[in-house]
């Protein structure tokens, strides 16, 4: 059986797409995963017994000038040498990279060893890691078609990988978590794997007002729990069966990371997107959010405009437009990237 090395970590956005591909790959390849020790990717990937996890110490790129940047070349070189040693031992037929700083030394080492590399970019703009590794790839897959068209023949539009488990959901499980009013709309707040302070602050500070109008499930992220009222409101650090909450919700309020918005599109779930502002990101979530709003799948609420009044008003607008938004999402060409990405992996994998 051929071997594949997968990489990508730091946030769920770089891990979940890999996890989405595991079922389609496990019968074709021995799967190896390279990531950091004691990291989010280790915690999520190590749950799969058929995957071999290899730890390397990588280095995060800091966009603004800091003295720590002076050490990056030395740490990166060390990480590349670690990855080169691991790759020689595994001898994979192909590497699949999901981006993020953890993937850079893996891809560079792979290119040095002439191992074919297939990568994937989830967002409407290409990330720093994928910019660095693009020339070393045999193909780079894209979730957004307009971005794929900007690149040469290496750029392949595949859509976003979707976890197969997303299609198996039980919204009734949410009722087991707490008491909800069946006459009120259900609103899910989710800020990503690390939470979203701006969203959390508004919800937690105005929860008594919000729960007069809505049932709320609030996924706050690790370490962000606050004292809660029990009626019509449940807060959780993390939810493994997120598909149950998606199915339960009438409206989802979320950051605009590519993975979650494509999952919501797949499930035809109306959304309010509060993208990360440009001063703390490269602006990719803003581009993602406005593309979805342009297509009628979402309403955008900028973080600078987020407060109790704008939040409530936007929820009401989405509830009023809910049927129309769902219809647009049903009509959308919801390309599920799993098979198309695997096709690219198979295409470039070295023969045994």
Residue, then its C-alpha position, 0 to 999 in steps of 0.5 A: x500500500x502506498x504511503x501519504x504524509x499529511x500536514x497542517x496545524x495550529x488551528x482547526x482550520x488547518x486540521x479539519x480538512x485533513x480529517x475530512x479526507x481520512x475516510x477517502x484515503x485510509x483504504x488507499x494509503x498508509x496515512x502518516x501525519x506530521x505536526x507539533x507535539x502537544x498541539x491541537x493537531x496532535x489532540x485531534x489526529x491521535x484519536x485515529x488509530x490507523x494514523x501514525x503521528x510524527x512530532x516536529x518542533x516548527x516555527x510560527x511566522x510573525x507578520x510584524x517586525x519583532x526580534x523573535x523573527x531573527x531566530x526564524x531561519x535557524x528554527x526553520x532549518x532545524x525543523x526542515x532537517x527534522x522533517x527530512x529525517x522523518x520523510x526518509x524513514x517513511x518514504x511516502x508516495x505523496x505529501x498533502x499539505x493543508x497550510x499553516x506554519x507547521x506545513x512549511x518545513x514538511x513541504x520544503x523537506x519533501x521537495x528536497x527529497x523529490x516527493x510530489x506535493x499536493x496542497x489546499x487553500x481554503x480561503x478567498x486569499x492565499x495564506x502566507x504558508x501556501x505562498x511560500x510552498x506554491x512553487x514546490x507543489x505539483x498542484x494546489x487545490x482551492x475552495x474558491x473558484x475565482x482564486x483558483x483561476x488566478x493561478x497557472x495550471x497548478x491551481x485546481x478548483x476543487x471546492x472545500x473538503x467536507x467531513x462525512x460525519x456532517x451528514x449524520x446529525x441528531x438535533x434532538x441531542x441539543x435538548x439534552x444539554x439544557x432547557x429550551x423554549x420550543x416557541x423561540x428561534x434557535x441561535x448557535x454562536x460559534x467563534x472557531x476552535x479558539x473562540x472569538x472574544x468579541x462575539x463572546x463578550x457581546x453574548x455573555x454581557x447581554x445574555x439576559x436580553x438575548x434569551x428573552x427572544x432566542x434559545x442560544x447554544x454558545x460555543x465559547x472556546x477553551x478557557x472562555x466559560x463565564x457564569x451562565x443562566x440556565x434557561x434558554x442558554x447553554x455554553x460549551x468550550x467545544x462540541x465534538x458533535x457540532x453537526x447536531x448543533x448546526x442542525x438544531x440552529x435556525x441561525x448560526x453566528x460565526x467567524x468566517x473561517x472557510x471550513x465552517x462556512x462551507x460546512x454551513x453552506x453544505x447544510x443550507x444553514x443561514x448564517x451571520x458572519x463576523x469576520x476577523x478584522x484586518x488588523x489581526x489577520x490578513x483579511x481573508x475572513x472578510x473576503x470569505x464573508x462578503x463572497x458568501x453575502x454576495x451569493x445570498x448565503x449570509x449576512x455580514x456583521x463587521x466586528x467594529x459594528x458588533x453590539x447587542x442592537x446590531x446583533x439582534x437586528x441582524x438575527x431578525x433580518x436573517x430569520x425573515x430571509x431564512x427561506x430565501x437564503x436556504x433556497x439559494x444555498x440549495x441551488x448552489x453548486x456546493x462542490x464537495x472537495x473530498x473526491x476531487x482533492x483525492x483525485x489530485x493526490x492519486x494523480x501525483x502520487x509516485x508509483x510503488 
